[in-house]
Amino acid sequence: MHKALRKIRANRSGKVRLSDHRRLPPLNAIRAFEVAARRGGFQAAAAELNVSANAVGRLVKVLEDWLGVALFKRLPRGVILTGAGEEYLGRVEILLDQLAEATADLRRRETSTELIVSSGHHSSSGGSFRVLAASSSGIVISMSE
């Protein structure tokens, strides 16, 4: 296995997974399932995802086939979660929340900027630094002599 891939596959405890990839269901199908469950149906999920209700239904069916279990009970006027669907939704929501949090943390870290200005004369340039700080959110300015 390539060294770079091995490093990527190492988790925080240093253990390397034995397989080359995770056995994950299609992530688009997970997203469609979560939105349909949260919004109470395929039509409402379609509106949020900007796709057709049929597309949401097909993605959910792909996920159900992949899992080998029905997540929704199809009714003449909509769908309701099965017991398995409710259990799966609880775990999926936690994982999606963790993914969103990790993404937000990384974006904050990568977009925060620190500007360090060294100058012997703070009084002559201090006004322009205050303007920069006021007009640039996320920038930390440290002044030193």
C-alpha positions in Angstrom: 0.0 0.0 0.0 1.3 3.5 -0.8 2.7 5.3 2.2 0.4 8.4 1.7 -2.7 6.1 1.6 -1.6 4.3 4.7 -1.3 7.7 6.6 -4.8 8.7 5.4 -6.2 5.5 6.6 -4.7 5.7 10.1 -7.2 6.8 12.7 -6.4 8.8 15.8 -5.3 5.7 17.8 -2.8 4.9 15.0 -4.6 1.8 13.9 -4.7 1.3 10.1 -7.8 -0.2 8.6 -7.3 -3.4 6.8 -9.6 -2.6 3.8 -8.8 -0.1 1.1 -12.3 1.6 1.5 -15.2 1.8 3.9 -18.3 -0.1 3.2 -20.6 2.9 3.0 -24.0 3.2 1.3 -24.3 5.8 -1.5 -24.1 9.2 0.2 -26.6 10.8 -2.1 -29.1 8.2 -1.0 -28.3 8.8 2.7 -28.9 12.5 2.1 -32.2 11.9 0.3 -33.3 9.5 3.1 -32.4 12.0 5.9 -34.2 14.9 4.2 -37.3 12.8 3.3 -37.5 11.6 6.9 -37.0 15.0 8.4 -39.4 16.7 6.0 -42.0 14.0 6.2 -42.1 12.8 2.6 -40.5 12.6 -0.8 -42.2 15.7 -2.2 -41.0 18.0 0.6 -37.5 16.5 0.3 -37.5 17.1 -3.4 -38.2 20.8 -2.9 -35.3 21.1 -0.4 -32.9 19.1 -2.6 -34.0 20.7 -5.9 -34.8 17.4 -7.5 -38.0 15.6 -8.4 -40.0 13.5 -5.9 -39.4 10.5 -8.1 -35.6 11.1 -7.8 -35.8 11.2 -4.0 -37.9 8.0 -4.1 -35.4 6.3 -6.3 -32.5 7.3 -4.1 -34.3 6.0 -1.0 -35.0 2.7 -2.8 -31.3 2.4 -3.7 -30.5 2.8 0.0 -33.2 0.3 1.0 -31.9 -2.2 -1.5 -28.3 -1.6 -0.3 -29.3 -2.1 3.3 -31.7 -4.9 2.6 -34.4 -3.3 4.8 -37.4 -1.0 4.2 -36.9 2.4 5.7 -40.3 3.8 4.7 -43.7 2.3 4.4 -45.3 3.5 1.2 -48.9 4.6 1.6 -51.4 5.9 -1.0 -50.8 9.4 0.2 -47.2 9.5 1.2 -44.7 7.6 3.3 -44.0 7.0 7.0 -40.8 5.7 8.6 -40.6 2.1 9.6 -39.1 1.1 12.9 -35.8 0.4 11.2 -36.1 3.7 9.4 -36.5 5.6 12.7 -33.5 3.8 14.3 -31.4 4.4 11.2 -32.4 8.1 11.0 -31.3 8.7 14.6 -27.8 7.4 13.9 -27.6 9.1 10.5 -28.6 12.5 12.0 -25.8 12.2 14.6 -23.2 11.3 11.9 -24.4 14.2 9.6 -24.2 16.6 12.5 -20.7 15.4 13.3 -19.7 15.9 9.6 -21.2 19.4 9.5 -19.4 20.3 12.7 -16.0 18.9 11.5 -16.5 20.8 8.2 -17.3 24.1 10.0 -14.4 23.7 12.3 -12.0 23.1 9.4 -13.4 26.0 7.4 -13.0 28.3 10.3 -9.5 27.2 10.9 -8.6 27.5 7.2 -10.2 30.9 6.7 -9.0 32.6 9.8 -6.1 34.9 9.1 -3.6 36.6 11.4 -1.8 39.6 10.2 1.3 40.6 12.2 2.7 44.0 11.4 6.0 45.1 12.8 6.6 48.8 12.9 8.7 51.2 14.9 6.0 53.9 14.8 2.6 52.8 15.9 1.2 56.3 16.1 1.6 57.1 12.4 0.1 53.9 11.1 -2.4 52.9 13.9 -5.4 54.6 12.2 -5.1 52.6 9.0 -4.9 49.4 11.0 -8.1 50.1 12.8 -9.8 50.7 9.5 -8.5 47.3 8.2 -9.6 45.5 11.3 -13.1 47.0 11.1 -13.6 46.2 7.4 -12.1 42.7 7.4 -14.0 40.2 9.5 -12.0 37.2 10.6 -8.6 39.0 10.5 -6.6 39.3 13.7 -4.1 42.1 13.7 -1.1 42.0 16.1 1.1 45.0 16.2 4.6 44.8 17.5 7.7 47.1 17.5 
